[in-house]
Structures are given as C-alpha cells and as structure tokens.
C-alpha cells in the first residue's frame, strides 16, 4: 500500500523508539504544537514503548518488574502518530521508506524529514556457538530469559545426581566486563543468594565467571573505581578473568581463550554493539556500523535526514581528539534526541539549529545489594553514596512518573524482603535468541 496525497501535511518520520527516537519525536511534536505548525510526526517502531535499558540487569536479577522499564509511548507521546512495524528499506531520493511487519499489510511511507534512530544490536564477532546458546541484554525478552533460565537450572541442580552436571547448572558465564555485564553478573549473583537463602541452602553453591579481553573492569569509570568494583566482585566469590574471552560455546560448556573449559547452561554475551542492520541498506558511509553524521546530526549530503543515538557516529566536539565520536550511551542518546528535535524543527522554519556538544556527566554502576560505584561530574563515589547516586540518577531519568514510583517501591522492597524467585514462563528460548529478539541475521 502506498500512502500519497497532493494536499498532505509535511511529515516528520522518526525510526525507532529508543532514547534518541523517543526524545526526538517528543521534542519535534512539542515545537510544532507551540508554533501551531501543521506538520505531523510519525514514530515507526516494533515496540509501543521506550525501553529504559540501563535497568535491564535489575530485570534479569528479578529485582524489578519488566513493566517498570517500559515507558508507554501512547501515554508520553500524545501528539505523535505511532506506527507499529519494522523499517527495512529507505529510498533517500524518493523520500520514502518501507515498513514491514505491520497490519493490515506492508506500507510505503512518504517523509519530508527523516530521523534515523533504530538503535544498536549485539555484536557477536563470529564466535562459534554464541548465536545458538548465549543471550544478550538489549531487550526485555533477553533479560527475562536469562533470569528464568538460571532459576530453572538452579532448581534442576537440586535433583541432579552427577556432581559435574550439578555444578554446570549452577554456573553462569558473563562475557563482557563493561558496566552492563558487570551489573548483570552482580544481580544474578544476588538472585542466586536469595534463591539459596529461601531454600535453606549454602549461599556459595552457584558459580559466576565474568570475562573480558580488556585489562580492567569497567574502564569507562576510571582506574580507581574500576579497581574498587573488581575488589567488590571478587570479594563475593565471582571469578573475574581479564585478558580472556570466549573461544567456543556449546549447549553444555564454554571454552575460554585461556584454555579453560567451563561447564555451564547459562551464558550472557554483553561484549559489544553495532548499529541496527537497516543502516547497512542505506548506501551511506558507516563508522563501525554507525551512520556518519555532521555535528548538527544531519547526514552529509542529505540535509533533511538526521541520525542520533547508537545508530550514529556523532563527532565529539568536547574531545581534544578531532576524530573522536560520542560513545553509544543512554546519556548521549537522550541529549542527541533533543538536539535532533530542535534541528528538525529549524528545517521547518521553527527556531534555529545547533551543533551537538555535551560533556560526559559521568557513569553510575549499581553492583547489587549495598554496593555501587559512580563518578557524577568527576566525583568518585563507591559504596552507599554511589548507590544513592545511581538509583537517584535512574529515577530522575525515567520519563514517566508511574514508572519512577514503581521502580522506587521495588528497590524499597529489596531492603525488607527477599526478591521473588518464581518462574513465570513468559519467554521461550526462541523468542529470546538474537534472531528473534534483536533481529540479527545470523546463520
């Protein structure tokens, strides 16, 4: 079906409902409304929510409900037309895009301004067995599956007679010691302790292995805080191996590059991202899978096309390195989305444009019960002060008050009671794999 009309309104199409897309759609709609401009804003996404991905480790650990990290678009974007579907093709000359997976049929949609914010997907690096047997941490399905899979293996281990198989069921391997992987292993460790405590079992039965090719844990937070995080993890009995990666994975064991073979049934792959697959179909320059853009977030040679967030290689004007680009973090995606909104509105005659420049405000990393590290505004914190800073930052960053209240209540409940450890069977292995959950085209 082709939608066209000689008297149609100008249309701004935003592709993707992540941090950047959400802020772009909201910002453009607000500017159009204030200026009483007749253009329409359409947001195309397979999801009807904005996913607050920094809290997915808490979902995987069973600490908070997945609904709390999903911000409903219908509630927060009342002036935006929501179009469910997946953009799998863009014609830059004809100013059209193809939307599939929508009802009643696929659609060719015209646009006057295009904002590409499809986000990123997990990068597998071609390691044998990862696509079949590991799970990422980019979607709700992946987070829920990791939780349910681990709990299921813990339950099976209680009735397993073979000691090697029993230990393998109780073993988790997390590949990637950046902040997401480190938070994940900390939350799964807390989940295992609560599971053991509620069943009257020893707390140290489960085994956790965190590996990374880097020589430091969480290099993003600096050497001092990285060392404190490493000390905290190892103090809980978590086996942290640096300068090490995964060589091969099967359904029953992980072979590491240091030669060790670890029996396991639960493997999380949290070791790198690349731009969404649709970017490769555009015929435009990419940098490490991300779309090359100007400092005003427009695409070179296409002044009415913009990109932001994880999908864009945005020049980092705050860096001394003239070739530097901003890292793919939620902090940058949110602020880039706001700049895109301003600049798109400027092309419609509303206000002026600006270049994106933002200094990193620091990172907050929640490492499970009673511990965190953070460096807000360059101030290095650890322990309870960092925990307060981390959770305060997330509550302030969640766009919807209902989500903030529910998340705060879940964190408060952690102080007074054990986290729930029941399996709900909401996500299957097929629904959570990289092909279905993230749309990766892997063999």
Secondary structure, DSSP 8 states (H G I E B T S, - for coil): -B---TT---EEEEE--SHHHHHHHHHHHHHHHHHT---EEEEEES-SEEE-GGGHHHHHTTSS-GGGGEEEHHHH-TTSEEEESEEEEEETTTTEEEEES-SSS-EEEE-SEEEE---EEE--TT-BTHHHH-B-SSSHHHHHHHHHHHHHHHHHHTT---HHHHHHHTEEEEE--SHHHHHHHHHHHHHHHHHHHHTT--TT-SEEEEEESSSSS-GGG-HHHHHHHHHHHHHTT-EEEES--EEEE-SSEEEETTS-EEE-SEEEE-S-EEE-GGGGGS---EETTEEE--TTSEETTEEEEEE-GGGEE-B-TTSSSTT-B--S-HHHHHHHHHHHHHHHHHHTTSS------------EEE-STT-EEE-GGG--EETHHHHHHHHHHHHHH-S-HHHHHHHHHHHHHHHHS-----------HHHHSHHHHH-----
